């Protein structure tokens, strides 16, 4: 599974440029709250939303 179209919650627009717009989600992780926490934990930044794909 992949999270894409990730909208990061950043104060400095330069930070946005250094963050991924998509990330692979570990196998077996399906709960959206858990995925949300994973994205933030991996990057150190909160986000405002994302979409999921099984491709």
C-alpha positions, 0 to 999 in steps of 0.5 A, spaced: 500 500 500 502 507 498 500 513 501 500 519 496 498 526 495 500 527 502 499 534 504 504 536 509 503 541 515 509 545 515 510 553 517 516 554 512 515 552 505 522 550 504 520 544 508 515 542 503 520 541 498 524 536 502 518 531 504 515 526 500 509 526 496 508 519 497 510 513 501 510 506 502 506 503 507 508 497 511 505 490 509 499 489 514 498 496 516 491 498 514 488 502 519 488 510 517 489 512 524 495 508 524 498 510 517 497 517 519 501 516 525 506 512 521 507 518 516 508 523 522 513 518 525 517 517 519 518 524 517 517 528 524 512 532 520 504 532 521 500 532 515 493 535 513 491 529 509 493 523 504 490 518 499 491 511 499 492 506 493 493 499 493 497 499 487 
